[in-house]
């Protein structure tokens, strides 16, 4: 069963200076990996004068490895993006992007110092970050008579479900979004009407 998880509630930014290098760490809520990459590209343009714009994201549910990504953006391999990603993953957050913008101050930090700086920036940002809970929703398809609609809408409202689309023909074909926790409750109610939810691949 898909479990609820925490996501950023709003944008967060923290800043610190380490041996004259300025690190600006930003944390965003993102919808998916493509959205994360768009924000990274935007920030690279915005901070074009920075030496490095490193990043890491868990852009879907925490367990969805297809939505993972990280970049050292020119720092020595494994010293920036991966440590940032490890902090995000350890926090169990989803739909989150961390960006660390570095203005080089003339003093090299060494690989250990870089890992500590980049990971530390994300840790500091997460301490300031306000979060909210996200409950994964799944799409289902339901075929019913017109006379069932009012009752189904009432039940969906009770269970925090949503109607995504409705097709009108001799019967109603309703595409709806529902959490797994609410699925059994709704199906039990539908059983009395001899109706069955079907998983939607649309």
C-alpha positions in Angstrom: 0.0 0.0 0.0 1.3 3.5 -0.8 2.0 5.4 2.3 1.5 9.1 3.0 4.7 11.1 3.1 5.9 14.7 3.7 6.5 17.3 1.0 7.6 20.9 1.1 4.8 23.3 1.9 6.6 26.3 0.6 9.9 27.5 -0.8 12.8 27.7 1.7 16.2 29.3 1.4 19.2 29.4 3.8 22.7 30.8 3.4 26.1 30.4 5.0 29.7 31.3 4.3 32.4 28.7 4.7 36.0 29.7 4.2 35.0 32.7 2.2 32.7 30.6 -0.1 29.1 31.6 -0.1 26.6 28.7 -0.2 22.9 29.5 -0.9 20.7 26.4 -0.4 17.2 26.5 -1.8 14.5 23.9 -1.3 11.5 23.7 -3.7 8.4 21.6 -4.0 8.2 19.9 -7.5 5.7 17.8 -9.3 8.1 15.5 -11.1 11.7 15.1 -12.4 11.0 17.3 -15.5 9.7 20.1 -13.3 12.8 19.8 -11.1 15.1 20.1 -14.2 13.2 23.2 -15.3 13.8 24.9 -12.0 17.5 23.9 -12.0 17.9 25.4 -15.5 16.1 28.6 -14.4 18.4 29.0 -11.3 21.5 28.4 -13.4 20.4 31.4 -15.5 19.5 33.5 -12.5 22.8 32.7 -10.8 25.0 32.7 -13.9 27.8 34.4 -12.0 28.0 31.6 -9.4 30.8 29.0 -9.7 28.5 26.0 -9.2 24.8 25.3 -9.0 24.6 21.8 -7.6 21.3 20.0 -7.1 19.5 16.9 -5.9 15.9 15.8 -6.1 13.4 13.2 -5.0 10.7 14.5 -7.4 8.0 11.9 -6.7 7.1 9.6 -3.8 10.2 8.7 -1.8 10.2 5.1 -3.1 10.0 6.1 -6.8 13.6 5.8 -8.0 12.6 6.9 -11.5 12.1 10.4 -10.0 15.6 10.7 -8.4 18.4 12.9 -9.7 21.5 14.8 -8.6 24.4 16.9 -10.1 27.8 18.1 -8.9 27.8 20.8 -11.6 31.6 20.9 -11.9 32.6 20.1 -8.3 34.7 16.9 -7.9 32.6 13.8 -8.5 30.5 12.7 -5.5 31.2 15.8 -3.4 28.0 17.8 -3.9 24.9 16.3 -5.6 25.2 12.8 -4.0 25.6 14.1 -0.4 22.7 16.5 -0.9 20.6 13.6 -2.3 21.5 11.4 0.7 20.2 14.0 3.1 16.9 14.3 1.2 16.5 10.6 1.0 17.3 10.2 4.7 14.6 12.7 5.5 11.9 10.6 3.7 10.6 13.6 1.8 9.0 13.4 -1.6 8.4 16.0 -4.4 11.4 17.9 -3.2 14.3 19.6 -5.0 17.4 21.0 -3.3 19.7 23.5 -5.1 23.0 24.7 -3.6 24.6 27.8 -5.3 28.2 28.3 -4.5 30.2 31.5 -5.0 33.8 30.5 -4.6 35.8 32.5 -2.1 39.3 31.6 -3.2 40.0 28.9 -0.6 39.6 25.3 -1.6 37.6 23.2 0.9 38.9 19.7 -0.2 36.6 16.8 -0.9 35.7 16.2 2.7 35.0 19.9 3.2 32.8 20.0 0.1 30.7 17.0 1.2 30.2 18.6 4.6 29.3 22.0 3.1 26.8 20.7 0.6 25.2 18.1 2.8 25.2 20.6 5.7 23.4 23.2 3.7 20.5 20.8 2.9 20.3 19.8 6.5 20.1 23.4 7.6 17.5 24.1 5.0 15.4 21.1 6.1 15.4 22.4 9.7 13.8 25.6 8.4 11.5 23.9 5.9 7.7 23.8 6.5 6.2 20.5 5.3 2.8 19.1 4.7 1.5 15.6 4.2 0.7 14.1 0.8 -1.5 11.1 0.5 -0.9 9.2 -2.8 -4.0 9.1 -5.0 -4.8 6.4 -7.6 -7.1 6.6 -10.7 -10.1 4.4 -10.9 -12.9 3.9 -13.5 -16.5 3.4 -12.5 -19.5 2.7 -14.7 -22.9 3.5 -13.2 -26.4 4.7 -13.9 -27.3 8.4 -13.8 -29.4 7.9 -10.7 -26.3 6.8 -8.8 -24.4 10.0 -9.3 -25.6 12.1 -6.4 -24.8 9.3 -3.9 -21.4 8.6 -5.4 -20.5 12.3 -5.3 -21.5 12.4 -1.6 -19.4 9.4 -0.8 -16.4 10.7 -2.6 -16.7 14.0 -0.7 -16.7 12.0 2.6 -13.6 10.1 1.5 -11.6 13.1 0.0 -11.9 11.6 -3.4 -12.2 13.6 -6.7 -14.0 13.1 -10.0 -11.4 13.7 -12.7 -13.6 13.2 -15.8 -17.2 12.0 -16.7 -18.3 10.5 -20.0 -22.1 10.7 -20.7 -23.7 8.0 -22.8 -26.4 5.4 -21.9 -24.5 5.1 -18.6 -22.0 7.3 -16.8 -18.3 6.5 -17.0 -16.6 8.3 -14.2 -12.8 8.6 -13.8 -12.0 9.3 -10.2 -9.0 9.7 -7.9 -8.9 8.0 -4.5 -6.4 7.1 -1.9 -5.7 3.4 -1.3 -6.9 3.9 2.3 -10.3 5.1 1.0 -10.6 2.4 -1.7 -12.1 -0.3 0.5 -14.5 2.1 2.1 -15.9 3.2 -1.2 -16.0 -0.3 -2.7 -18.0 -1.6 0.3 -20.6 1.1 -0.3 -20.6 0.4 -4.1 -21.1 -3.3 -3.4 -24.7 -2.6 -2.2 -25.3 -1.0 -5.6 -23.5 -3.9 -7.4 -20.9 -1.5 -8.8 -17.2 -2.2 -9.1 -14.2 0.2 -9.1 -11.6 -0.7 -11.8 -8.0 0.6 -11.8 -7.5 3.1 -14.6 -4.4 3.1 -16.8 -5.5 6.3 -18.6 
